[in-house]
Amino acid sequence: MDTPTKNGVATDPVNIGIGSQNRVEVVKMLNQLLADEHVLYIKLRNYHWNVEGMYFQQLHALFEEQYTALSVQIDDIAERIRSLGHYAPGSMQSFEQMSRLQESGHLNGDYRLMLQNILADHEMIIQVLRHDLEAAMEEYNDAGTSDFLTALMEIHEKMAWMIRSHLRG
């Protein structure tokens, strides 16, 4: 363990067996994920409010179910960042700067475009999570974050499946 010391006393207030530089790198990944999740959350809220068409009721409920689940994930990600000894970003400006996802307008209520956009976002997040969970463990010696990201990936995989099922209908 590479906890910095001064005169034999730990200078890093977080002594959890992960070096401070490794925690910095993991937090960078988590910050970007937090931003992605926020953009997806806002997109789902937007689509929930503005979806139209013959599948309105089902999609209105599906979008609400997904943004509600994301709100829990967002909180969990921020708390993971805090548990690693860093502050979580909390402004829309910081989320817009860090996110790999793009915001979307209301798409004139077109449910198929909405579903396609949400599916693409879930799949991108899944790919990022698959990469980051391995990096957390193999590069940064952080099994906790690796397990945490695995659980998030499984949630996004299920959400993507639900969206795909609606697109086939």
N, C-alpha and C positions, 0 to 999 in steps of 0.2 A: 504494500500500500504506500502510495506516495503522498501522504498528507504533509504539507509544508510545516516545518517547525521553526521556532526561534528559541534558543536556549533550552531545547528539549520540550517546549510547550507547543501544542498544535496551534497554528495561526489560522487554519481553515476551520470556521465554525461548524462545517458539515463534515463529520467524520463517519462515513457510511461504507468505506471500503472502495470507493470510486474516486480516483484522483480529481482534483479541481478542474484540470484541463479537459479530462474526459467528460465531466459534467457539463462544462461549457459547450462542448460539441453536441452532446445529447440534447441540451436545452435549445440549441439552434434548430435542431430537427423538430423538437416539440413546438417551438414558437411558430415555425412555418406550418406545421400541422394544425395548430390552433387557428391560424389565419385561414387556412383552407376550409376548416370546419365552419368557421364563421361565415365565409362567403357562401358555402353550400346551405347553411342555415337560412341566411337571408333570401337566397334564391328559392328555397322551398316555401318560405313564408309568402313571398311574392306570388309564386305559382298557386299556392293554396287560396289566396285571395282572388286570383284572376283567371283560374281555369274555367273553361266553358266547354259545352258540347254534351253529347249523350252520356258520357262517363263522368260528368261533373261530380256527382255525389261520391262515387268510389275514389276518384282522384283527390277530391277535396279532403277526404278522410285519410287517404294514404299520405299525402303531403304533410298533413298535420301530425300523423303518427311518426313520420321520419324527422320532422323538425323538432318534435318533442324529445325523441331519442337523442338527437344531436345536441340538444341543450344540456343533457346530462353528460355526454361525452366532452363537450366544451369545458364544462366545469371540472371534470376529471383530469383533462389535459392540463389545465391551469394549475390544479392542485399538485399534479406530478411535477410540474416546473418548480413550484414552490418547495416541494419536498426535496428537490435537488439543490436548494439553496439560492434560487434565482427568482426574480420578479417576473410575473407573466405580463405580456403586453395586453392592453385593454382598450385601445382606441381603434375606431374604424380606420383612421388614417394608417396606423401601423399594420392593421390587417390587410388593407388594400396594397400596401407596399410589399408585404411578405408573401401574400397568397399566390399560388400557382394557378388558381381558378379565376375565371372571369365572371363578373356580375352579369346579369341578364335583365332585360326589360320584361314586360308582361307578355310579350310575344302574341299580342292580340288574342289572348286566351287559347291559343292553339295547343291542345293537350299533347299531341304527338311530338311537337318541337320541345315542349316542356319535358316530357319523358326522355327524349333523346339527350337533352342537355344534362338532366339529372343523372342518367345512366353513365354518360361520359365522365362526369365529375366523380361519381362513386368509383368507377373503374380506375381513374387516375389516382385517386386516394389509395385504393387497394394496392396498386403497383408501388406507390411511394412507401406505404406501410410495409409491404413485403421486403423492400430494400432496407428500410430503416430498422426494422426489427432485427435483421441479421447484423447490421452495422452496430447497433446498440450492444449486442452481445459480443460479437467477434472483435470489433475495433475498440470499443469503449468499456468493455467488461461490466456492462450494466444489464444483468439478467432481469431485474425488475422492470425496467423500461421495455425490454424485449418482450416479456410476457404481456405487459400492458398493451403494447402495440399489436401483438397477436390477437388479443381480445377485440380491439377496435377493428382490426382487419376483418374478423369474422362477422362483426356487426355490419360493416359496409358490404361484405359479400352477400349477406342476406338481403340487405336493402336493394342492392343491384339486381338480385334475382327477382325480387318483387316488381321492380321497374320493368325488367325484361319480360316478365310474364304479362304485364299490361300492354306492352308494345306488340306482343304476338296476338293479342285479342282482336 
